[in-house]
Amino acid sequence: MKGKQKWRLVLAAGMIFVLLNVFVATFGITKGRSMNIAEYSVIVKYKLPVTLRKLNAEYEFPLKRGEIVSFWKEGHGNIAKRVVGLPGEKISYRQGNLYIEDALVAEPYLKPNQKDQSNLPSFRLQKDEIWVMGDNRIDSYDSRRFGPLKINEIRGKIFLFHAEGGE
């Protein structure tokens, strides 16, 4: 391969990497203890649904309860929290227990010593909102503090390489 061809190949590979990084997925490292993710674990932030939604506002963001999403909050930076309430659902939180449509939600990802005893009155999410909470309910900056998260605020879904640990 000639020198000029090598540079073209390197440049093309670099451009593909940047495009994938900006529009499809990025790698990151966790810090903080509001989620049951070991600090400094490697994560992948999957951004393709966000990209598709930006290209077409009618695109339905595929969200499921229990998934972890990434979003930005001024003064707090990039945050990852678990989706616990979906668009249109009635949410309430009583004595540290989450209720959707007045039914208790099983949350197997919570450890017993991470539940708080706080309460929130019932409310209904709008069609473009979700409710997010940290796994360590005692020490988490989440929807209980900043309210519902607009779907268009989501920057990506988080996939973990190592999910054990956390405090």
N, C-alpha and C positions, 0 to 999 in steps of 0.2 A: 504494500500500500504506500502510495506516495505521501509526502508530508502534507500537501494541500488536502488530500482526501481524509487523512487522519484528523485534521482540524475541523473539517466539515462534520465528520462523525462525532467528534467530541462536542462540537457546538450543538448538533442535533440532539444528542443524548442529554446535554445540559438543559436545552429548551424543553424537552419532554419531561425531565425531572421537575423543572420549575412549574410547568403546567399541571402535572399530577399533584404537586405539593399545594398549589393554590386552589385547584378546583376539585380534587378527588380525595386525597388523604394526606395527613401529616403525622409525624411521630412526635411524642412529647414525653415529659417526665412529670410525675405527680408530686405535689407537696401539700402539706396540710393534713388534718385528721378528721374532717367532717364526713368522709366516706370510708367504707371498709375496704380501702385500697392501701396496700403498704406504701409508705412514703418512698418516693424516688423509684416507683415502678414505671416501666415503659408502657405507654399507651399508644393507640392509634386513634386519631380523630378522623372519622369518615365524613367527608364534606360533600359528597356527590348529591345527596338529597337537597342540601342547601343551595348548591349550584343550580340544580334543576328547578327549584322553586323561584330562584332569581330570574331564570330564563322564561318561566311561565308561572304567573301568579295563581293559575288554576290548579297547578300541580299539588296533589295532596301529599303532605309530608308524612311518610310512613312511621308513625310513632306507636310504641306499645308501652303499657305500664311496666315499670321495672327497668326500662332501658336508662342508660346514663347519657345525658346530653351536656354539651359544652356551650357556654355563652359568656358574654362580656358584661361586667357591671362596673361602671365608673367608680374608682376608688378601691375596687377589690380585684380588678383584672379579670383574667380568664378563669371561669369557675366551671366545675363539673358537679352535677347533681342528678339524682334519680327522678325520673318521671313517675309521679304517683297519681296524678289526676289528668284526664284527657279532655279535649274540647267538649263543652256541653254538659259535663258531669256535675252533679251536686256533691260538694265536698264538705266534710266537717271533721273536726279533730277534737276528740274528747278524752281527757286524762291520758294523753300520750298515744291514743289509738286513732288510726285513720279510718274514716267511713266514707264510702262512695254510695250515693243513693240510699243512705241510711243503713247500709250493710257493712259490717266490719271487714276490713281488708287484711288478709294474711300478708305479712311482710317478713319472709324468712331470712332476708338479708340483714335484718336488725339483730343486734345482740341485746340481751336483756338489760345490761347496764348502760345502754345507750339511749334508752327511752326517757323522755321527759314527762311531766304531768300537765303540760299546757293544754289550753282549750281554744278553739276557734269556733265562732258561730257558723252555721250552715250558709253556703253561698253557691251559686252556679257559675261555672266557667263559661266564657263566651266561646264562640266557634273558632276563634283564632288564639285561644289561650290554653296553657297547660299549667299544672301545679307541680313544682319540683321541691324535693326535700333531700337533705343529707342523711346518710345512714346513722351518723352519730347525732341524734336529735338534740342532745344536750349542748353541743358545740357546733352549730351549723348556721351559716348565713344562707338562708333559703327563702322560699315563697312566703313563709310565715313572717318574714321581715320586709320583703320587697313586693309581695303580692304576686298575682299570676304572671307568668312569663309569656310574652307574645311569641307565637311560633316563628315569626320572622326574626326574632332575636337569637334563635339557635344558630350556632356556628358549626355544629357537627355532632355526631354520635360517637361515644367513646367505647372502644373495644380494649380490653385489658389483656396484657401478656401474663400478668401476675396479680391475682385478686385476693390472695390471702393476706392476713395481717391487719394493719390499721389499728387504731386505738379507739 
